[in-house]
Amino acid sequence: MGDIVHRETLRGLMSREVERFVAEHARSGELFARGKRSLLAGVPMPWMTEWAGPYPVFVDEAEGARFTDVDGHTYVDFCLGDTGGMTGHAPKPAVQAIAEQAAKGITLMLPTEDSIWVGEEMARRFGLPYWQFCLTATDANRFTIRLARAITGRPKILVFNYCYHGSVDETIISIENGAPGSRPGNIGPPVEPTETTRVVEFNDVAALEEALAHEDVACVLAEPALTNIGIVLPEQGFHDVLRELTRNHGTYLVIDETHCICAGPGGATRAWGLEPDFLTIGKPLASGVPAACYGMTEEVARRSQAFMESLPTTDVGGIGGTLSGNALSLAAMRATLEHVLTDEAFERMIGLGERWAAGVKEAMTKHGLPWEVQRLGCRAEYWFTPTPPRTGGEAAAADDHELAQLTHLYALNRGILLTPFHNMALMSPATTAEDVDRHTKVFGEMCAELAG
């Protein structure tokens, strides 16, 4: 950022926006204060306190690409539950399927026909023939890591600096001051992450090759593009080299599509022609009902099945969960994949992502702000830098928390919700061109005030 934006101007705007927020969100403030008497930090999960403003807005109801808070304000939702609500809120086909299945039974520890339909559809979309179900992408990543270790006999995994794979212990690692270690903010790690994990920068082929040369890495767990530190896209040819190196060193490649499903109906795996050994995904698959799954190749399935059959029991082996693959989740997944996150829906959503990015870039140029926009399918985001970062380390260093907080609160006070922690917008099947243009207008107004 440098001195492009005068800090005193920024802080003055932030003070004004906080005052406006408090004046317009009294009921949310009351609930937050009440919540502190029974909820840690006053909210269901501690990160819910990290929204811009003195406290989060409390939701009354949501439908499509909008929600209304308890103070009666309606917002265009570009956060969409950080991908969990990418379907739009309460899509009718999913709501109907959920209601019908709930009346017939929610969880039974037995399969339903829906599970087969969803497995076949996931195979069609992503190209991997065999699937298993769980409740979160974190679970899916944990289970694939266990399987990869079991069938390779290798102890370590490899991830990319500032990756995001949910709350998997092995992945909460980063490179700080040139050395790998527990990522800042890692809460009570069971072991030092360097004991389980190698970490290199995204797009750094030399570092990747050096790390894999130890021949102790069971799998590389990778998003097709980094997303949770901001969108960091792969450089030309990076995925080809990643796939070649993992094969050369006997290491499995796990592609986590949980955020990158925004690239299309088969995620970046289908859009970019990737060839993973495992694939993990969660969040939007069941229109907000907890659901996730992981797929595998024929070879991996054969080796996994043989390993499982050698065990005396599989119910306490670290892969499972009593509610995994429950009837309600599978019914919601089928309805979502069949009627909501369709090929046609993605085509329109990606077009809106292009419109959003173009509008933001036009506003930056108009007001002389040398910032950049990055887009991945129907997901787009702006950086307060002249060029997008190419690694997770660069992305973390580019963070301007003070400016990002203003950006979020400025938008929120004008009826627009962006994803917290970074400046990301996601399009849903219910998002409209008018919604996108509304954000462009508000973003342009903020740019004008910052530029003076």
Helices and strands as residue ranges (DSSP letters): H 7-24, H 26-35, G 40-42, G 46-50, E 59-63, E 66-69, E 74-77, G 80-83, H 92-104, H 113-126, E 130-134, H 137-152, E 156-160, G 169-171, E 173-176, E 179-182, G 193-195, E 197-200, H 205-212, E 217-222, H 238-248, E 252-256, G 260-263, H 267-271, E 278-281, G 283-286, E 292-296, H 298-309, H 327-335, I 336-340, H 343-366, E 372-376, E 379-383, H 392-397, H 401-412, E 416-417, E 424-426, H 433-451
